């Protein structure tokens, strides 16, 4: 059947008493077929289907995203050797049950439940040594005969599981896994663990209600420098079972180029689809978004750019191991750049961070350098959308500030978890309180199925949140007008006049400048919104890149000061009682903004950033619950946020 794109509009939000009865819910015109892409209007076909005008019912005949689905693309269970050593005893099946809203017993013996079920989950256990930890915990003789296996087993038996986990991570990064402690993908134990992972996803998957993706993490960590990717399958178990995950140790490789070859091989072999999501560039020590390819002295070439652009459509910009949007050193004029920083070293802190590394670790800098590379190579390797996820090693996707179960099972709720070191190497230390309760992925898809969600990820119609489930829309084009924001259905204009987050615009028609329609709605059980910002980056005629942050919609009657900065929204946080009130901020923000400094000859990107009012951080909730003082340097409040995928302008 020929898929015919028809006129569409988007953004159906929640309704909740006392504020409004509906928010940005969109009518639209129908599609003949099942296409999941958006933004193309076939006027001739639409006229035949609806010769007069659209149906009276604004919901009739639509086949386009009607809501964002919230989930986690990055969760570890006891099947990951480091998670198991840290104390995780929950497996993939438990993880899916929890994500679907069930109350379960955490590995630390505490009852846990989400405030609301998630819509989807990827259990992404490490590909290397899958199946190893259950055997080590059981004391398999051949593992105990190995000096390292015996060491880790004894440490766990004596209550030093967290120290054993750090030692396992360090030994893995140093290439010390050999002999019986190296579980190769062709081993019975490894294949059994992979089949159990697939089985758990298949049993948990409920198309239309909850999506359980099949996936794993490829954990390139040579020298402790993080180049991790999560691999997500669009497919069911019949296809995923035809392969085993790609490892970083032999017969695999720690080179991303080899991972991309494996991905191409999977698709050629099975006819399926797969994508990769990189994460924690902030712990890569300058290797995640390079201009010089790691392991070589050669600049990024066109082949690298094309392949990375094809396979890595998304980046995990926020998670428990810190936020990766930008850094104060890189964005000194951005008052919100100093957020949940992990910038002391690489993943295991074996190598200290230096300022020259930062440019190649953060998403905003990658977007800027991507413009340079596109100008030179004709392809942008860093043209990715944004998601947030947890990277929790507990089997629990619990990252709400008042329901934070930590990075590992050893850092699940407890009176001392904030004051103990989480990672320590020499004089470098990440304290427990520095863990970030973040994040989730928001995906604008047509329905809650593997296929629809995956396709939305491929087209980058996604955004990251640090935990709240706020609804965020971002459209770009050349014809938006102020009146487009004066409607409860602004996304009709959004799709008919422009493209959604993740899309491309340009070149600019004569006399036109990029114009953006932005809208955000607070999490129904969360905090009000402070402001909606647009972050712009561009490449000038001299080949230099620049950035600027614009406040485009905000709460209250605040006015920008002489330097263009908006005054703070206000602060209602009561740290001692871990409370706040929604007496400041706004439940919704919507506006149309035109770029006031546009040059049609310059490549550029734009993305949205939505900031909440200040609220208590998880450390404040812990202090109140356990009746303990936090370390003096611990942050006790924060401003949660969301980041949209960019829209790129191409001259």
C-alpha positions as CSV (number, residue, x, y, z in Angstrom):
1,X,0.0,0.0,0.0
2,X,1.3,3.4,-0.9
3,X,1.7,5.5,2.3
4,X,0.3,9.0,1.8
5,X,1.4,11.7,4.1
6,X,-1.4,14.1,5.0
7,X,-1.8,17.2,7.0
8,X,-0.9,16.7,10.7
9,X,-0.7,18.5,14.0
10,X,0.8,17.4,17.3
11,X,1.0,17.7,21.0
12,X,-1.7,16.0,23.1
13,X,-0.8,16.5,26.8
14,X,-2.3,15.7,30.1
15,X,-5.4,17.2,31.6
16,X,-5.4,17.9,35.3
17,X,-7.9,19.8,37.5
18,X,-7.5,23.4,38.3
19,X,-5.2,24.3,35.5
20,X,-6.7,23.4,32.2
21,X,-8.8,20.7,30.6
22,X,-6.6,20.0,27.6
23,X,-3.2,21.1,26.5
24,X,-1.9,21.3,22.9
25,X,-4.0,18.4,21.7
26,X,-3.8,18.2,18.0
27,X,-6.3,17.5,15.3
28,X,-5.1,16.5,11.9
29,X,-5.8,15.0,8.5
30,X,-5.6,11.3,7.8
31,X,-2.9,9.1,6.3
32,X,-3.7,6.4,3.8
33,X,-1.2,3.8,5.1
34,X,1.0,3.2,8.0
35,X,3.9,5.6,7.5
36,X,5.5,6.8,10.8
37,X,7.4,9.8,9.4
38,X,5.8,13.2,9.6
39,X,5.9,16.6,8.1
40,X,5.0,16.0,4.4
41,X,1.6,17.3,3.1
42,X,0.2,15.7,0.0
43,X,-2.4,18.3,-0.9
44,X,-3.8,16.4,-3.9
45,X,-4.5,13.2,-1.9
46,X,-5.8,15.1,1.0
47,X,-8.3,16.9,-1.2
48,X,-9.6,13.6,-2.5
49,X,-9.9,12.2,1.0
50,X,-11.5,15.3,2.4
51,X,-12.8,17.4,-0.5
52,X,-14.3,20.1,1.7
53,X,-12.2,20.2,4.9
54,X,-11.0,18.1,7.7
55,X,-13.5,15.9,9.7
56,X,-15.5,17.6,12.4
57,X,-13.9,15.3,14.9
58,X,-10.4,16.6,15.4
59,X,-9.2,13.1,16.3
60,X,-10.6,11.2,13.3
61,X,-8.3,9.7,10.7
62,X,-5.0,10.5,12.3
63,X,-1.8,8.4,12.2
64,X,0.9,10.5,13.7
65,X,2.4,10.9,17.2
66,X,-0.2,12.0,19.8
67,X,1.9,11.9,22.9
68,X,5.4,11.4,24.1
69,X,6.3,8.0,25.6
70,X,8.6,8.0,28.5
71,X,11.2,5.3,29.2
72,X,14.7,4.2,29.9
73,X,17.1,3.0,27.2
74,X,19.9,2.0,29.6
75,X,19.3,-0.3,32.6
76,X,21.6,-3.0,34.0
77,X,20.6,-6.0,36.1
78,X,22.4,-8.8,37.8
79,X,23.4,-10.1,34.4
80,X,26.1,-7.4,34.2
81,X,29.2,-8.4,36.1
82,X,29.8,-5.1,37.7
83,X,26.2,-4.7,38.7
84,X,26.2,-8.1,40.3
85,X,29.4,-7.4,42.2
86,X,27.8,-4.2,43.5
87,X,25.0,-6.3,44.9
88,X,22.3,-6.4,42.3
89,X,20.2,-9.5,42.5
90,X,17.4,-8.5,40.2
91,X,17.4,-9.9,36.7
92,X,15.9,-8.7,33.5
93,X,12.4,-10.0,34.2
94,X,12.4,-8.2,37.5
95,X,13.5,-5.0,35.8
96,X,10.6,-5.1,33.4
97,X,8.1,-5.8,36.1
98,X,9.3,-2.7,38.0
99,X,9.2,-0.5,34.9
100,X,5.6,-1.6,34.3
101,X,4.6,-0.3,37.7
102,X,4.8,-3.3,40.0
103,X,6.1,-3.1,43.5
104,X,9.1,-5.2,44.0
105,X,11.8,-5.9,46.6
106,X,15.1,-4.1,45.8
107,X,18.4,-6.0,46.2
108,X,18.9,-4.1,49.4
109,X,15.7,-5.5,50.9
110,X,13.6,-2.4,50.6
111,X,10.2,-2.2,48.8
112,X,10.3,0.0,45.7
113,X,7.8,1.2,43.2
114,X,7.6,4.0,40.6
115,X,5.2,6.9,41.0
116,X,3.8,5.9,37.5
117,X,4.7,3.1,35.2
118,X,7.1,3.8,32.3
119,X,6.1,3.2,28.7
120,X,9.2,1.3,27.6
121,X,12.5,-0.1,28.8
122,X,15.7,-1.4,27.4
123,X,17.6,-3.8,29.6
124,X,21.1,-3.1,28.4
125,X,23.4,-5.5,30.3
126,X,27.1,-5.5,29.3
127,X,28.0,-7.7,26.3
128,X,31.4,-8.6,27.7
129,X,31.3,-11.6,30.1
130,X,27.5,-11.9,30.0
131,X,26.7,-14.9,32.3
132,X,30.0,-14.6,34.3
133,X,28.7,-13.1,37.5
134,X,26.0,-15.7,38.4
135,X,28.7,-18.3,38.0
136,X,31.2,-16.3,40.1
137,X,28.6,-15.8,42.9
138,X,27.9,-19.5,42.8
139,X,31.6,-20.2,43.3
140,X,32.1,-22.2,40.1
141,X,35.4,-24.1,40.7
142,X,37.2,-23.0,37.5
143,X,36.6,-19.4,38.3
144,X,37.8,-19.7,41.9
145,X,41.0,-21.4,40.5
146,X,41.8,-18.1,38.8
147,X,43.6,-15.6,41.1
148,X,41.3,-12.7,40.1
149,X,38.2,-14.8,40.2
150,X,39.1,-16.0,43.7
151,X,40.0,-12.4,44.8
152,X,36.6,-11.0,43.7
153,X,34.7,-14.0,45.2
154,X,36.4,-13.6,48.5
155,X,35.8,-9.8,48.5
156,X,32.1,-10.3,47.9
157,X,31.8,-13.0,50.6
158,X,33.4,-10.7,53.1
159,X,31.0,-7.8,52.3
160,X,33.3,-5.9,50.0
161,X,31.1,-6.2,46.9
162,X,31.4,-2.5,46.0
163,X,35.2,-2.6,46.1
164,X,35.2,-5.8,44.1
165,X,33.0,-4.1,41.5
166,X,35.4,-1.2,41.1
167,X,38.3,-3.6,40.8
168,X,36.4,-5.6,38.2
169,X,35.8,-2.4,36.2
170,X,39.5,-1.4,36.5
171,X,40.7,-4.9,35.5
172,X,38.4,-4.9,32.5
173,X,39.6,-1.5,31.3
174,X,43.2,-2.7,31.7
175,X,42.6,-5.8,29.6
176,X,43.2,-8.3,32.5
177,X,40.3,-10.6,31.7
178,X,41.9,-13.8,30.4
179,X,41.6,-17.5,30.8
180,X,38.6,-19.0,32.7
181,X,37.3,-15.6,33.8
182,X,36.8,-14.5,30.2
183,X,33.4,-15.7,28.9
184,X,33.5,-15.7,25.2
185,X,30.3,-15.2,23.1
186,X,30.5,-18.8,21.9
187,X,30.4,-20.3,25.4
188,X,27.3,-22.1,26.7
189,X,27.0,-19.8,29.7
190,X,27.2,-16.7,27.6
191,X,24.6,-17.9,25.0
192,X,22.3,-18.9,27.8
193,X,22.5,-15.5,29.4
194,X,21.7,-13.8,26.0
195,X,18.8,-16.1,25.4
196,X,17.4,-15.4,28.9
197,X,17.7,-11.7,28.2
198,X,15.7,-12.1,25.0
199,X,13.1,-14.3,26.7
200,X,12.6,-11.7,29.4
201,X,12.0,-8.9,26.8
202,X,9.6,-11.1,24.7
203,X,7.6,-12.0,27.8
204,X,7.4,-8.4,29.0
205,X,6.5,-6.8,25.7
206,X,2.9,-5.8,25.3
207,X,2.4,-3.9,22.1
208,X,0.2,-0.8,22.7
209,X,0.7,-0.9,26.4
210,X,4.4,-1.4,27.2
211,X,7.4,-1.9,25.0
212,X,10.3,-4.1,26.2
213,X,13.2,-3.7,23.8
214,X,15.9,-6.3,23.3
215,X,19.3,-4.7,23.8
216,X,22.8,-4.7,25.4
217,X,25.7,-2.4,26.1
218,X,28.9,-2.5,24.2
219,X,31.4,-1.3,26.9
220,X,34.5,0.0,25.2
221,X,36.6,1.2,28.2
222,X,40.2,0.8,27.2
223,X,42.4,2.7,29.7
224,X,39.3,3.6,31.6
225,X,38.2,6.0,28.8
226,X,34.4,5.7,28.3
227,X,33.3,5.0,24.8
228,X,30.2,3.0,25.7
229,X,27.2,2.4,23.4
230,X,23.8,0.9,24.0
231,X,22.6,-1.3,21.2
232,X,18.8,-1.4,20.6
233,X,17.0,-3.9,18.3
234,X,13.8,-2.9,16.5
235,X,13.2,-6.6,16.2
236,X,11.6,-9.5,18.0
237,X,13.5,-12.4,19.5
238,X,13.5,-14.5,16.3
239,X,15.9,-12.1,14.7
240,X,17.9,-11.1,17.7
241,X,18.5,-14.7,18.5
242,X,20.4,-15.2,15.3
243,X,23.4,-13.3,16.7
244,X,25.2,-12.8,20.0
245,X,26.1,-9.4,21.2
246,X,29.3,-7.7,20.0
247,X,32.0,-7.6,22.8
248,X,35.0,-5.3,23.3
249,X,37.4,-8.1,24.2
250,X,38.3,-10.8,21.6
251,X,36.7,-11.9,19.4
252,X,35.2,-8.4,19.6
253,X,36.9,-5.0,19.5
254,X,37.1,-1.8,21.4
255,X,36.9,0.3,18.2
256,X,33.6,1.8,17.4
257,X,34.2,1.2,13.6
258,X,34.2,-2.5,14.3
259,X,30.9,-2.2,16.3
260,X,29.3,-0.4,13.3
261,X,30.5,-3.2,11.0
262,X,28.8,-5.7,13.4
263,X,25.6,-3.7,13.2
264,X,25.7,-3.7,9.4
265,X,26.3,-7.4,9.5
266,X,23.3,-8.0,11.7
267,X,21.0,-6.1,9.4
268,X,22.4,-7.9,6.3
269,X,22.0,-11.3,8.0
270,X,18.6,-10.9,9.5
271,X,16.9,-8.1,7.6
272,X,16.3,-6.4,11.0
273,X,17.2,-3.0,12.3
274,X,19.5,-1.8,15.1
275,X,20.8,1.5,16.4
276,X,23.5,2.6,18.9
277,X,23.3,5.3,21.6
278,X,26.6,6.6,23.0
279,X,26.7,7.9,26.6
280,X,28.9,9.5,29.2
281,X,31.2,11.5,26.9
282,X,32.0,13.4,30.1
283,X,34.0,10.3,31.3
284,X,35.8,9.7,28.0
285,X,38.7,12.1,28.6
286,X,38.2,13.8,25.2
287,X,37.5,10.7,23.1
288,X,33.7,10.6,22.6
289,X,33.3,13.3,20.0
290,X,36.8,13.6,18.4
291,X,38.2,15.6,15.6
292,X,41.2,13.3,15.6
293,X,40.1,9.6,15.6
294,X,41.1,7.8,18.8
295,X,44.0,5.4,18.3
296,X,45.2,7.2,15.2
297,X,46.9,10.5,14.4
298,X,44.4,11.1,11.6
299,X,41.6,13.6,11.4
300,X,38.1,12.3,11.2
301,X,37.5,11.3,7.5
302,X,34.3,11.1,5.4
303,X,33.9,7.4,5.9
304,X,33.9,7.7,9.7
305,X,31.5,10.6,9.5
306,X,29.1,8.8,7.2
307,X,29.1,5.6,9.2
308,X,28.7,7.3,12.6
309,X,25.9,9.4,11.2
310,X,24.1,6.3,10.0
311,X,24.3,4.2,13.2
312,X,24.4,6.7,16.0
313,X,21.2,8.7,15.7
314,X,20.9,9.5,19.4
315,X,23.1,10.5,22.3
316,X,22.3,9.9,26.0
317,X,22.9,13.4,27.3
318,X,22.0,13.0,31.0
319,X,22.2,10.0,33.4
320,X,23.3,9.1,37.0
321,X,27.0,9.6,36.1
322,X,26.4,13.3,35.4
323,X,25.0,15.6,32.8
324,X,26.5,16.0,29.4
325,X,24.9,19.0,27.7
326,X,27.6,21.5,28.3
327,X,30.2,22.7,30.9
328,X,31.0,26.1,32.4
329,X,34.5,26.0,30.9
330,X,32.9,25.6,27.4
331,X,29.9,27.9,27.9
332,X,31.0,30.6,30.4
333,X,28.0,32.8,29.5
334,X,25.4,30.1,30.2
335,X,24.2,30.4,33.8
336,X,22.6,26.9,33.6
337,X,25.7,25.1,32.3
338,X,27.1,24.3,35.7
339,X,24.7,21.3,36.3
340,X,25.4,17.9,37.9
341,X,29.0,17.9,36.8
342,X,31.3,14.7,36.8
343,X,34.5,16.2,35.4
344,X,37.3,14.9,37.6
345,X,38.6,12.2,35.3
346,X,37.8,9.2,33.2
347,X,35.3,6.4,34.1
348,X,37.5,4.8,36.8
349,X,39.3,8.1,37.7
350,X,42.7,6.5,36.8
351,X,43.5,9.5,34.6
352,X,42.7,13.1,35.7
353,X,40.6,15.4,33.5
354,X,42.3,18.4,31.8
355,X,40.5,21.4,30.3
356,X,41.6,20.5,26.8
357,X,39.6,17.3,26.9
358,X,36.2,19.0,27.6
359,X,35.5,20.2,24.1
360,X,35.3,16.6,22.9
361,X,33.0,15.3,25.7
362,X,29.9,17.4,25.7
363,X,26.9,17.4,23.3
364,X,26.8,21.2,22.6
365,X,30.5,21.2,21.6
366,X,29.9,18.1,19.5
367,X,27.0,19.9,17.7
368,X,29.3,22.8,17.0
369,X,32.2,20.7,15.8
370,X,29.8,18.7,13.7
371,X,29.1,21.9,11.7
372,X,32.9,22.2,11.1
373,X,33.1,18.6,9.9
374,X,30.1,18.9,7.7
375,X,31.6,22.0,6.0
376,X,34.8,20.1,5.4
377,X,33.6,16.5,4.7
378,X,30.0,17.1,3.5
379,X,28.7,14.9,6.3
380,X,28.1,15.7,10.0
381,X,29.1,12.7,12.2
382,X,27.6,14.5,15.3
383,X,24.1,15.0,14.0
384,X,22.3,13.2,16.8
385,X,19.2,13.6,18.8
386,X,19.0,13.6,22.6
387,X,17.6,11.2,25.2
388,X,18.1,10.8,28.9
389,X,18.3,7.4,30.7
390,X,19.5,6.0,34.0
391,X,22.4,3.7,33.6
392,X,21.3,2.3,36.9
393,X,23.0,-1.0,37.9
394,X,20.2,-2.0,40.3
395,X,17.5,-3.3,37.9
396,X,15.4,-0.3,39.0
397,X,14.6,2.7,36.8
398,X,14.0,4.8,39.9
399,X,15.5,8.3,39.4
400,X,12.8,10.6,40.8
401,X,14.4,12.9,43.4
402,X,12.2,11.5,46.2
403,X,12.4,7.9,44.9
404,X,16.1,7.6,44.0
405,X,17.5,4.1,44.3
406,X,21.1,5.0,43.2
407,X,23.5,4.0,40.6
408,X,24.3,0.6,42.2
409,X,22.7,-1.7,44.8
410,X,25.4,-0.6,47.2
411,X,24.1,2.9,46.9
412,X,20.5,2.2,47.3
413,X,18.7,4.3,50.0
414,X,20.6,4.4,53.3
415,X,21.7,6.8,56.0
416,X,25.3,6.9,54.9
417,X,25.1,6.6,51.1
418,X,25.7,10.3,50.4
419,X,28.7,10.7,52.6
420,X,30.7,7.6,51.4
421,X,33.0,7.7,48.3
422,X,31.3,6.2,45.2
423,X,34.6,5.9,43.2
424,X,38.1,6.7,44.6
425,X,41.5,6.5,42.9
426,X,44.3,8.2,44.8
427,X,43.3,11.8,45.6
428,X,40.5,11.7,43.0
429,X,37.0,10.8,44.4
430,X,33.4,10.9,43.4
431,X,31.3,11.1,46.5
432,X,28.0,9.3,46.9
433,X,26.1,12.6,47.0
434,X,27.4,13.4,43.5
435,X,25.2,10.8,41.9
436,X,22.6,12.4,39.7
437,X,19.0,11.3,39.9
438,X,18.6,11.2,36.1
439,X,17.1,10.6,33.6
440,X,14.4,9.5,31.1
441,X,13.9,9.6,27.4
442,X,10.8,11.2,25.8
443,X,9.9,9.8,22.4
444,X,7.2,11.2,20.2
445,X,5.8,8.0,18.5
446,X,2.6,7.0,16.8
447,X,2.0,4.1,19.2
448,X,3.7,2.2,22.0
449,X,5.3,-0.5,20.0
450,X,8.9,-1.5,19.3
451,X,8.5,-0.5,15.7
452,X,6.9,3.0,16.3
453,X,9.3,3.9,19.1
454,X,12.4,2.8,17.2
455,X,11.3,4.7,14.1
456,X,10.8,7.8,16.2
457,X,14.3,7.4,17.6
458,X,15.7,7.0,14.1
459,X,14.2,10.2,13.0
460,X,15.4,11.8,16.3
461,X,12.0,13.0,17.4
462,X,13.1,12.6,21.0
463,X,14.1,14.7,24.0
464,X,15.9,14.1,27.3
465,X,14.6,14.9,30.8
466,X,16.5,14.7,34.0
467,X,13.6,12.9,35.5
468,X,10.3,14.8,35.3
469,X,7.8,13.8,32.6
470,X,7.2,17.2,31.2
471,X,5.8,17.5,27.7
472,X,8.0,19.4,25.3
473,X,7.5,20.3,21.7
474,X,9.9,22.1,19.3
475,X,9.2,23.0,15.7
476,X,11.3,24.9,13.2
477,X,10.5,26.5,9.9
478,X,10.3,29.9,8.1
479,X,6.6,30.7,8.3
480,X,5.5,30.6,12.0
481,X,3.6,33.6,13.3
482,X,2.7,34.7,16.8
483,X,-0.9,33.5,16.2
484,X,0.4,30.0,16.0
485,X,1.0,30.1,19.7
486,X,-2.5,31.4,20.4
487,X,-4.3,28.0,20.1
488,X,-4.7,24.9,22.0
489,X,-3.6,22.9,19.0
490,X,-0.3,24.7,17.9
491,X,1.1,21.5,16.4
492,X,-1.2,21.7,13.5
493,X,0.9,24.7,12.4
494,X,4.1,22.9,13.7
495,X,3.8,20.1,11.2
496,X,2.3,21.9,8.3
497,X,4.6,24.9,8.4
498,X,7.8,23.2,9.7
499,X,9.6,20.2,11.0
500,X,9.7,18.7,14.5
501,X,12.8,18.2,16.8
502,X,15.4,16.2,15.0
503,X,14.7,17.6,11.6
504,X,16.4,19.9,9.0
505,X,15.4,23.2,7.5
506,X,16.9,25.4,4.8
507,X,18.1,27.0,2.7
508,X,16.1,30.1,3.8
509,X,13.7,31.5,1.3
510,X,14.3,35.1,0.2
511,X,13.5,37.4,3.0
512,X,12.8,34.7,5.6
513,X,14.6,33.7,8.8
514,X,14.3,30.5,10.9
515,X,11.3,30.7,13.2
516,X,10.5,28.3,16.0
517,X,7.3,27.3,17.7
518,X,8.0,26.1,21.2
519,X,5.6,24.6,23.8
520,X,6.1,22.9,27.2
521,X,3.7,21.5,29.8
522,X,4.8,20.7,33.4
523,X,4.8,17.2,34.7
524,X,1.3,16.8,36.2
525,X,2.8,15.8,39.6
526,X,5.9,17.9,39.3
527,X,7.2,21.4,39.5
528,X,6.2,24.5,37.5
529,X,8.3,25.8,34.7
530,X,10.8,28.6,34.9
531,X,11.6,29.2,31.2
532,X,12.0,27.7,27.7
533,X,15.3,28.5,26.1
534,X,16.7,28.0,22.6
535,X,20.4,27.2,22.3
536,X,21.9,28.2,19.0
537,X,25.2,27.2,17.5
538,X,26.6,28.4,14.2
539,X,29.7,28.3,11.9
540,X,30.9,31.7,10.6
541,X,32.6,32.5,7.3
542,X,36.0,32.2,8.9
543,X,35.3,28.7,10.1
544,X,34.8,29.5,13.7
545,X,31.9,28.2,15.8
546,X,29.8,30.2,18.2
547,X,26.9,29.6,20.6
548,X,24.2,31.7,22.3
549,X,21.4,30.9,24.6
550,X,18.1,32.8,24.2
551,X,15.2,33.0,26.7
552,X,12.1,32.6,24.4
553,X,9.3,32.0,26.9
554,X,9.1,32.4,30.6
555,X,6.8,32.6,33.6
556,X,5.6,35.7,35.3
557,X,6.2,39.3,34.3
558,X,10.0,39.3,34.5
559,X,12.0,41.5,32.1
560,X,15.5,40.8,30.8
561,X,18.2,43.0,32.4
562,X,20.7,45.2,30.5
563,X,22.9,42.2,29.7
564,X,19.9,40.2,28.3
565,X,19.7,37.9,31.3
566,X,16.4,37.0,32.8
567,X,16.0,37.4,36.6
568,X,15.7,34.2,38.6
569,X,12.2,32.8,38.8
570,X,12.2,32.6,42.6
571,X,12.8,29.9,45.1
572,X,10.3,28.2,47.4
573,X,12.5,25.2,48.5
574,X,12.4,24.3,52.2
575,X,15.5,22.2,52.4
576,X,15.0,21.1,56.0
577,X,11.6,19.6,55.1
578,X,12.4,18.7,51.5
579,X,9.4,20.6,50.2
580,X,8.6,23.3,47.6
581,X,5.5,25.0,46.3
582,X,4.2,25.8,42.8
583,X,3.5,29.4,43.8
584,X,6.2,30.6,41.3
585,X,6.7,29.5,37.7
586,X,4.0,28.5,35.2
587,X,2.3,25.2,34.3
588,X,2.8,25.8,30.6
589,X,4.9,27.9,28.3
590,X,4.3,28.5,24.6
591,X,5.7,31.0,22.1
592,X,7.0,31.7,18.6
593,X,10.5,33.0,18.3
594,X,12.4,34.3,15.3
595,X,16.2,34.2,15.2
596,X,17.3,37.9,15.5
597,X,20.8,37.3,14.3
598,X,20.4,35.0,11.4
599,X,22.8,34.8,8.5
600,X,21.5,32.6,5.7
601,X,25.0,31.6,4.6
602,X,25.9,30.0,7.9
603,X,25.3,26.5,9.1
604,X,23.5,26.4,12.4
605,X,21.7,24.2,14.9
606,X,19.0,25.1,17.4
607,X,17.6,23.0,20.3
608,X,15.2,23.7,23.2
609,X,16.0,23.6,26.9
610,X,13.2,23.7,29.4
611,X,14.0,24.7,33.0
612,X,11.9,23.9,36.0
613,X,11.7,26.1,39.1
614,X,14.0,25.1,42.0
615,X,13.1,21.9,43.8
616,X,14.7,19.7,46.5
617,X,17.5,17.4,45.3
618,X,17.5,13.7,46.4
619,X,20.1,14.6,49.0
620,X,17.5,16.8,50.7
621,X,14.9,14.0,50.7
622,X,17.6,11.6,52.2
623,X,18.5,14.1,54.9
624,X,14.9,14.5,55.9
625,X,14.1,10.8,55.8
626,X,17.2,9.5,57.6
627,X,17.5,12.5,59.9
628,X,21.1,13.0,58.9
629,X,23.2,16.0,58.0
630,X,24.6,16.0,54.4
631,X,28.2,16.8,53.7
632,X,28.7,20.6,53.6
633,X,29.6,20.6,49.9
634,X,26.6,18.5,48.8
635,X,24.0,20.2,46.6
636,X,20.6,20.2,48.2
637,X,18.4,21.7,45.5
638,X,18.3,21.9,41.8
639,X,16.4,22.9,38.7
640,X,15.4,19.9,36.7
641,X,15.3,20.3,32.9
642,X,14.7,18.8,29.5
643,X,16.7,19.0,26.3
644,X,15.2,18.6,22.8
645,X,16.9,17.1,19.8
646,X,18.2,19.9,17.6
647,X,16.9,21.3,14.4
648,X,19.7,21.9,11.9
649,X,19.8,24.8,9.4
650,X,21.6,24.0,6.2
651,X,22.5,26.9,3.8
